[in-house]
Every structure is written in structure tokens, then in C-alpha cells.
Amino acid sequence: MERPTLRKAVSRGPSRPGQAAALLASLLTAALFCAADAVARCYPFGPRTRSVNDLGNQYVPFHAHLWDLLHGRADGNLLINWQSGYGSSFLPDLGTYLSSPFALLVALFPRDEIDLAVYVITGLKTACAGAAMAWLLLALRPGRWWAAGLLGTSYALCGWSVAVASYNPMWLDGLLALPLFCLVGEWTLAGRRPLLGVLVVALGWIANFYTAYMATLAAGLLLLLRLALGGLAPRRRAAVAGRAAGTVALGVGLAAPLVTVVWAGTRHAYPGRVVDFAPVPARDLLARLLPTTYTFASPALYVGTAALLLALALPFDRRVPGRIRTGWTALAVAVALSLQWGPTHLLWHAFATPQGSAYRQAFVLCALLVMAAWQTLSHGPPDARALAAATGLLAVITAVASRSVVVHPVMWLVLPLAVTGALGGLILLGRAERAGPAERSEPAEPAGRAGRAGPAERAEPAGRSERAELADATGSFSRLGRLGRLGRLGRLGRLGRLSRPGRPSDRPVRVARRPRRALLVPLAVVLLFGGQFGETVATSAVASRLRLGNMDDYAPWGARQRAQADAIARVDDWPAHRTDPGREQTVGNDPLLVGGQGAQYYSSLTSDVLSRTLTALGDGWTSRGRSVQSLDNDVTDALFSVGARVHSPPDPHQSRSAPPGGAPTVTRAQVPPLVTVRPPGTDTRSGFGPSPYRNQELLLGTRVYTVPRVTVRAADGTPVRRFVGVPAEGTASGVQVTARCRAGTEVYLWAPHYSGTARLDGGPEARFRTDARVTKIAAMRPLGTVPASGRVRIVLTPDLRGRIPDGAVGCLDTARLRGAVQRLTATGATRVHVSGATVEASLPPGSAGTAVVAAPRIAGWRCAAGAGPVVAAGGFHGLIAVPLDGSATTVRCVFRPPGLRLGSAIGATALLVTLLTCAFTVLRGRRAARTPLLSTTTTAPDRVGA
């Protein structure tokens, strides 16, 4: 056999069984994914919403914005988003939430079915992850294709997937990337598909660089294990490791234009909080291996009882060579321990402890458990000794876990049934193996190529390497002259029809025992799949129900969102003015979901300058400053050119006491243009002070507020300090805040650390929300008009202990505000044109001082006045500023996200190196094809096949 043919035979994986296993895994995963939501009665199969926490606040709105972009209806482009945060950088958000190729499928759905689109995308990602794992298992070691499909489903619907990633769909790209990256490692071992490997790595890092980083570490660990068990010479090991490192470097380099932008975005984001990692108790860690266990703060490690039993049986299964048992067991234990140790915890999370779930890398251990299970099953069903040991370990785990808070009563119903199904299926499968002849002895049976282990393979002596079947192929061509050796390469090189020495090809088959085997195998499959179906559906359904009880949830698109979108569309006139979706928000990103251009914005990359500027102006936020809210205030509306504002009733889904019905209303106001001019001598350098009223005046350039002295008294009239609390049972409720202002002025209350309601005599009730941990603060709220008496009396009804600050009350003189607006309009831009990430404004002749663009001065803005040079934009108390000398009549500002230039340079270099490498490989291959082989007995390369 010529060398190229041999290399192809050795390195070719079992494509047909791989395809069948991948198809089976994807179909089973999709079926179980939908069945679990149907059992839990969750959307789209029931009345319960799936949109909890970030799924409703971020992913659904961002996918809605992507839909608008793809259909040409968005305000902005790939670089900037004009709808959120008064103008925010969009490319980092795209790289964080929307860069997966699956996200493009959103364009195929109607706009009002955006929740269904996200659901389908989530299901497809999960199903593809199962298919990729099934294919990987058969690439690691041949075996039963249907067993690989079942284990692929176990991985796709592991605890991490159903309990954590299901409402963080971007992380599911990491679930898919891990088996794909491991396949790249297999190709590297075989010296095949170098270009495809680079592209796979690049696509994984583009889809979601965060979980792709974790998947890269996992694939690296697996490759090191394979090299250690493969029996290669040290020089060959170094060569394989070098090729793998080069593949990863080029793949990450190709993804650099997006990765560097996201990295730069994190540097300019609001810092949030610093979290110290605290490992969970061992009983909680072990409990999460079992079905239907759940808490937000512990690692979700469930992979199914059958997979867990097989993984636990690996150290005790004498059919598996000892080095394989030791290596895989040690790797799984080491990764499990790394979840609990601070330094390795930081390593897994790119050296930054996450602010949410602290075990986002748990899917790596789930993958290793599934691969370890495959190492056991691909050598044949475990014998009674190994199964007994695995069952004993599972009993110990269950006993330890029984004291954990993550165990729920339903587990004691599900676990025994799952154990019965798994043990019964494995026992029947073992009896079937002993009942019939090896499948490869039947020439008409294609399962031999699928890698089903026969008795000859199970009889291999312990201690042989993981690639024992390929040892002869990677040794020398001379050995392949012996037909007995060729029999072992049957499933790789289609040589299985060759007979083994001493075993004639026409050996009679024990026909009398085949009916028994034909009955046992299907029964075993039914038991294994039945147990997997029941426990997986139960685990996912329990997680869905418990999330709804412990997390914020949001209704899918419905009548409320449709009415808001219609109201906004009727008055939207961007960029002549902004239209704010309103203070009573439905989700944390209403402008992306229902339209308009407001302050509201929730992202992991919310800019520091936006959050700090709006907080200084009296705005509120949640998520520790990364979810800024709409600020219903006439002065800030004038500052940011908000000419229309939607007022909606409280969301019934969020407030159970909210009255049903009620259409949104719209108020209009005359506001300055998007670009205004401040006169020479205007203060542009001093910082904000403690009073939001004075900070608003600093930006406006006019005194419009009266900030009176306030008195705070309890319901019985007793003066109290600034701290107010929930009244004791049986006592009078209500705290009174009194002050004096000029009649006819508008009253605002600023109390960021007060939780409860506030009502001005004769005015509507306003709600303030905060908490003791300062994860959220309340926004300034309008309360009404000062009566003719000039006496301001505000009644507070707190629901938590809070604080009323000095200068809490501000009385707005609306006449002065109108005068200020008229002056800014008269001296402001006569024409404003916004095209994508470019703002162009025409100014009155002789304009001098400072041109101010009503947008936060986030990093990346560059501006020019007239024909002057384009330089980094200046700042005006958090807004974009351009100095004017009186000669310029135009201002032009362009936005480019930080990191884009660096990433583009790295990406171009990686692309050039990749193309040169491919060209060199092609030329070398053609030259080798022209050179005749000196001898067919020349030693083959020392390598590990696929």
C-alpha cells in the first residue's frame, strides 16, 4: 500500500457511524429540550415565561435589535447603537451577545415572534452541541454509534446547559465549541485538516470568546492527555503540540477584530463590584451530579445517571487498559478540584471572578465525564465488578448529597428510577455481548465499521495504549504485510473483510443464540433511553420552575409591547429629537425591544462614563450600575433632546397589584437640537457635585431649581433623622417630608437609597426601588405641582429601611427652563444629520465656545470643527464637546470602537500567515506526490491516528 493511501486509511474517522450518531444526538436533544419545557408548561408550550434575568433583559432585546439591523430598521449600525444609553458602542455588545452564526436566524422570524426566535436558536445550539460531542466520541475511539448518540445527548442537556446556559444562550456556543475544539486536536494528532482547524477555532472564538476560552483550555488538557497515552516519541509530541498551538494562535488571531473590541469594551465598562470566590461545600458539589438538584450558586454537573455510572466505573473496569483508566480518571478529578480552588478558578474565568454564577466553566467537567463514560463503554459494557463499584460510589455520593440544600424532594423519586434504568440497560447490554458472536465476524454486518467492540478487542492485554488498534499502522509498513494485523484496521481502512489467522472467514455463526441477542440489545437501549428521557426532562423542568421562583422574570412579546411600539412609531423623529420609551419599563432594554432612543441600557459593557454621568444627574440603576434606567425629568429631557416621552401603566407581569389595561400615552416638549453651542467661558472642566439638581444646571448653563431645606417627621409628628424604616405593626404608617417652594413650580424627589412610595398632597404615587446591598438605586421622580400655599408635603410609605438625603427635594421653575431651551435652540445646530456612526451638524455663522453633542463621551469618538483636523473628542461633563473658534460652521464626529484598529491588524496578519501556510502545505503535497516512494516497507511516521 502506498504511504498516502495508508495515512488516509489510518486517519479517516468512521464517517457513516459518526453521521448517524450526530443525527441521533441532535434529534434526541431537540426532543428532550422541548419535552422539558412542555412538562414545565413554559413558553412556547405553556403560560409560564422562560425570560428570566438576562434572557429577558438582554438577549431577547439584543436579538430584536439585530432583527432591526438585518431589516434596515435600526437607529445605528454595527459600530454604534443610538437607541440605548443616548448612544452606546454596539460592536462590543455584538461580540458578546450576537456574534454566533445562529443569531442570524432571527431574521427569518416575524418581529413580534422574537421570543420564539430566541427559543429556536437556543434549541438549535443545544442540539448541535450534542451532535458535535457524539461525533467526537467516535473520533476518540470507535464504538456503538447509538451509544455515542445517547452520550452526546447527555452532554448537550447536562446540568450546566439546562440550569445556567438556557437563559444565557451566548454561553451555549462554548458548549458547542468544546467538542469541536477537541476534534481540531484529533486532526492535529493525525496531521490533517490544518486550514479547517484554524477556521473552527476562529469561529468558536467569534461566536463567544468567553466560553471559547474555557473550551480551548479543556481541549488543550485533552490533547495533553492524548499525547501522554499515545506512545509517541518526545520529538513527535513536541511537533504535535506546536501544531496545535499554532492552530489556536491563528484561529484566535482571525477572531481578533471582534475579540479585541470586546476586551477594550470591558476596560471602559462600569466596574460593578469586586467579588471574592468562595467554593461551595463538597456536599453541594457532589449533589449537583444528581438529577433535579438546583441552586444558582453551585456548579451544575449533572450528565445523566447512565453516563455518571459509566464514568465512575472507568477506574475499576479491567477491560480498559490501565494507562487509559489512570489518565482519564486523573484528568476528571483534577478538573473537579480546579473548580474549588481560587487560583484555578481565576484561570478558568480569564483571571476575573464573575459577578453572577461563579461556576461558568462547569460544562468542561460535564464534557470530561461524558468522554470518560465513553472510554468505558467503547471497550464493552462494564462487567459486574466495575458496575458494582460504580454503584457503590453513586450510593456514597447520594448519601453525602442528602445533607445538601440543593437536593429537592423530587430527586428521591427520580433518582431510583434513573438508576434502575441505567443499571438494567448496562446489564442487559453486557449479557447481549456475551450471548452472541462478535459483530465483525459477520461480513454483512456494517456495525464493525461503526466501531462496536468485539471479544477480540476486549481480550487485549491491559496496559496497551489508547490507540492499540492503530499501533501497527503507526509502526511500519512491513508489519502491515501480515493479514492478521490488517484485520484490526477494518473499521478505518475498510479492511474488515480480511480474515484473521486461525479464524476462517466462513466460521459458522451460532444462529441459535442470535434471537436472544436481537432481543436484549433493543431492550437495553429502551431502558437506557427511557431513564435518560425521564431524568433529563425532570431536571430541566425543575430548574425552569425554580428559576421562576428565585429570579426576576419578564413576559414575552404581547399586547403591552405592541402598544408601546405603536405609540413610539407615531412620534419617532430621530435625529430631530429622541423618543424615550418611558420610565415604567418592561425589560432592561426597552429601546431595543419596542423602539425609540432613551437612556435605558443594560449590558455587561455599559460604559463607565454613561453610568456615572446619569447617576450624577439623578438617574437610578440596577445590576450594580450596569443597567441604567430612564430618567423622567424635564431638564434632562432638554439636555439630551428628548422631544417625546411615552408613559405606560405599570407592567402587570412585574407588579401583581398593577391595574389591568391602560394604553400608553405620549407627552411632547420643545427641546434643543442634538448639537448645541455653549458660549465662551462656559465651565467645562469642573466635576459634578453631590446635588443632582445643581449638576443638571451645570450642564444646562442656567439656574432653574430651588433646593429647599427639608424636614423629615414620623407619622406622629416626631422629627426623625434621615433614616426611615418600615413602621412597626400597629403603629401609624407614613413619614412626612416637608419644605417650602414657590407656587406653581414642579416638585421632584431625589432619594436614591429609599425604597417605598412617595406622594405629594393631591398628586400621584411614585415608586422608589432600592435595596440594602446597593445592587440598585432609585431614580429621581416628579411628584406634582407646588400648591398656592407654597407648602410642600410629601408622604413616604417605606417598605425597607432607607435614607432621605440632604437636598432631596427640588422645585423646577418651568418658565426659566423654557427660556434656557429657547436660547440653546437659537444658538444650536440648524441641521443635524446622523448616518451610522457619524454625526454632522451645521452651525450658525460665528459660533464660538463649545459645541456639545447630546451623547455620552464614550471612548472612540473623534471630532473636527469645520476643515480642522479630526482629533479625539473633548468632554463636557460627560458629553461630547468640540471647541469652536468662531470660524467653523460645521461639526463632524465619527465613532470607531476602541480596539478595532489593533484587532484588524492582528486579524490581517493571522489571515496572511494562514494563507501562506496553506499554500506551502499544498505545494509540499504536490511535490511529495511527484516523488516516487523508494520502498513500500519504509517506516511510517510515528503518529497517533484519528
Secondary structure, 3 states (H helix, E strand, C coil): CCHHHHHHHHHCCCHHHHHHHHHHHHHHHHHHHHHHHHHHCECCCCCECCCECHHHHHHHHHHHHHHHHHCCCCCECCCEECCCCCCEECHHHHHHHHCCHHHHHHHHCCHHHHHHHHHHHHHHHHHHHHHHHHHHHHHHCCCCHHHHHHHHHHHHCCHHHHHCHHHCHHHHHHHHHHHHHHHHHHHHHHCCCHHHHHHHHHHHHHHCHHHHHHHHHHHHHHHHHHHHHCCCCHHHHHHHHHHHHHHHHHHHHHCHHHHHHHHHHHHCECCCCCCCCCCCCHHHHHHCCCCCCCCCCCCCCCCCHHHHHHHHHHHHCCCCCHHHHHHHHHHHHHHHHHCCCHHHHHHHCCCCCCCCCCCCCHHHHHHHHHHHHHHHHCCCCCCHHHHHHHHHHHHHHHHHHCCCCCCCCCHHHHHHHHHHHHHHHHHHHHHHHHHCCCHHHCCCCHHHCCCCCCHHHHCCCCCCCCCHHHCCCCCCCCHHHCHHHHHHHHHHHCCCCCCECCECCCCCCCHHHHHHHHHHHHHHHHHHHHHHHHHHHHHHHHHHHHHHHHCCECCCCCHHHHHHHHHHHHHCCCCCCEEECCCCCCCCCHHHHHCCCCCCEECCCCEHHHHHHHHHCCCCEEHHHCEECCCCCHHHHHHCCEEEEEECCCCCCCCCCCCCCCCCEEEECCCCCCEEEECCCCCCCCCCCCCHHHHHHHHHCCCCEECCCCEEECCCCCECCCEECCCCCCCCCCEEEEEECCCCCEEEECCCCCCEEEEECCCCEEEECCCCCCCCECCCEEEEECCCCCEEEEEEEECCCEECCCCCEEEECHHHHHHHHHHHHHHCCCEEEEECCEEEEECCCCCEEEEEEEEECCCCEEEEECCCCCEECEEECCEEEEEEECCCCEEEEEECCCCHHHHHHHHHHHHHHHHHHHHHHHHHHHHHHHCCCCCCCCCCCCCCCC
